[in-house]
């Protein structure tokens, strides 16, 4: 994932991206993700603007049933490589790199974009039922057999105000 500033043609060009990226941010998240797609490079005088959407794939753990599944998500990326140190300021949401010439390694900016695009809630499917809170059985496989007791034991000491035993009467 490199951008060669010396060999980039003037104007607009495509930069194909393919490879893998090590995230290493903790359990439940993909350790590594495969990244693929194409970025558009606008090589302007004094700067190169790199932007586009990439696709990331990795194995994650479902937040409801704890089963591993393939997580696929879009990664928007926008980055500016400045060749001249000027007084221009960029938008706060755009990453700016300063490098006069040579090859720019895009690995770290792509990794940062992946981390920002990583879904906070990772579920294997929208209708995942998760685990039984009493016995821990996977409810996607069917009912677990636990009694469906909707009564919260924290309410046991309070009087019944539904009309049964009213202490005020």
C-alpha positions in Angstrom: 0.0 0.0 0.0 2.3 2.6 -1.3 2.0 5.8 -3.3 5.0 6.8 -5.4 5.1 10.6 -5.5 7.9 10.7 -8.1 6.1 8.5 -10.6 2.5 9.6 -10.1 1.2 11.1 -13.3 -0.2 14.7 -13.1 -4.0 14.9 -12.8 -6.3 12.0 -11.8 -5.3 8.4 -11.6 -6.4 5.2 -9.8 -4.4 3.5 -7.1 -5.5 -0.2 -6.6 -5.2 -1.3 -3.0 -5.1 -5.0 -1.9 -3.6 -6.6 1.1 -4.1 -7.2 4.8 -3.8 -5.0 7.8 -3.1 -6.0 11.4 -5.5 -4.3 13.8 -4.7 -6.0 17.1 -7.1 -4.0 19.3 -8.7 -6.7 21.5 -11.1 -9.6 21.7 -14.2 -9.8 19.6 -12.7 -7.7 16.9 -10.8 -9.0 13.8 -7.1 -9.4 14.5 -6.3 -8.8 10.8 -8.6 -7.7 8.0 -8.2 -8.0 4.3 -8.5 -4.7 2.5 -9.3 -4.2 -1.2 -10.5 -1.6 -3.5 -9.3 1.4 -5.5 -8.5 4.9 -4.5 -8.5 8.0 -6.7 -5.3 10.1 -6.6 -5.6 13.7 -7.7 -2.0 14.8 -8.2 -2.1 18.5 -8.0 0.7 21.1 -7.8 2.2 20.8 -4.4 -0.1 18.1 -3.1 -1.8 14.8 -3.8 -5.3 14.1 -2.7 -6.1 10.5 -2.1 -9.7 9.4 -1.6 -12.1 6.6 -2.0 -14.0 3.7 -0.4 -12.3 0.4 0.4 -13.8 -2.9 1.5 -12.6 -4.6 4.7 -13.1 -8.3 5.6 -12.2 -10.1 8.7 -13.4 -12.7 11.2 -15.1 -11.1 14.3 -17.1 -12.4 17.3 -20.8 -11.7 17.4 -21.8 -9.4 20.2 -25.0 -11.4 20.9 -24.2 -15.1 20.4 -20.4 -15.0 20.6 -20.0 -17.1 17.5 -17.3 -16.1 14.9 -18.5 -14.7 11.6 -17.2 -12.9 8.6 -17.5 -9.1 9.1 -17.5 -7.0 5.9 -17.7 -3.2 6.1 -16.8 -0.2 4.0 -13.9 2.0 4.8 -14.0 5.6 3.6 -10.5 7.2 3.2 -9.5 10.7 2.5 -5.9 11.9 2.8 -3.8 14.8 1.5 0.0 14.4 0.9 1.5 17.9 1.0 4.8 18.3 -0.9 5.4 22.0 0.0 5.3 23.2 3.5 2.8 26.1 3.2 0.4 27.9 5.5 -2.6 26.1 4.1 -4.8 24.4 6.6 -7.0 21.4 5.7 -10.4 20.2 7.0 -10.0 18.7 10.4 -11.5 15.4 9.1 -8.9 15.0 6.4 -5.6 13.4 7.3 -2.6 15.4 6.1 0.9 13.9 5.5 3.9 16.0 4.7 6.4 14.4 2.4 8.4 16.2 -0.4 9.1 13.2 -2.6 9.6 9.4 -2.7 7.3 6.7 -1.7 4.5 7.3 0.8 3.6 4.3 2.9 -0.2 4.3 3.2 -0.4 1.4 5.7 -0.9 3.5 8.8 -3.5 5.9 7.3 -5.4 2.9 6.0 -5.2 1.2 9.4 -6.5 4.3 11.1 -9.4 4.6 8.6 -10.3 0.9 9.2 -10.3 1.5 13.0 -12.6 4.5 12.5 -15.0 2.6 10.2 -15.1 -0.6 12.3 -18.7 -1.1 13.5 -19.2 -0.7 17.2 -21.9 -3.4 17.4 -20.8 -6.5 15.5 -23.6 -9.0 15.1 -23.6 -12.1 12.8 -27.1 -11.2 11.5 -29.9 -8.8 12.3 -32.2 -11.4 13.7 -29.5 -13.0 16.0 -31.3 -14.0 19.2 -28.1 -14.2 21.3 -27.6 -16.3 24.5 -30.1 -17.2 27.2 -29.3 -15.0 30.2 -30.1 -17.9 32.6 -28.3 -20.9 31.2 -26.2 -19.4 28.4 -27.6 -21.6 25.6 -27.5 -20.2 22.0 -31.1 -19.2 21.3 -30.5 -19.3 17.6 -30.5 -23.1 17.9 -34.0 -23.1 19.5 -35.6 -22.5 22.9 -33.4 -23.6 25.8 -36.1 -24.9 28.1 -35.6 -22.4 30.9 -38.8 -21.0 32.5 -39.8 -17.7 31.2 -40.0 -15.9 34.5 -40.6 -12.2 33.8 -40.9 -11.4 37.5 -37.9 -9.5 38.8 -37.0 -10.8 42.3 -36.1 -7.2 43.4 -39.8 -6.4 43.5 -40.7 -9.2 45.9 -40.7 -7.0 49.1 -43.1 -4.4 47.7 -46.8 -4.4 48.3 -49.1 -5.4 45.4 -50.9 -2.2 44.3 -52.8 -3.8 41.4 -56.0 -4.0 43.4 -55.2 -7.2 45.4 -53.8 -6.4 48.8 -54.2 -2.6 49.0 -52.8 -1.5 52.4 -54.6 1.9 52.1 -58.1 0.3 52.4 
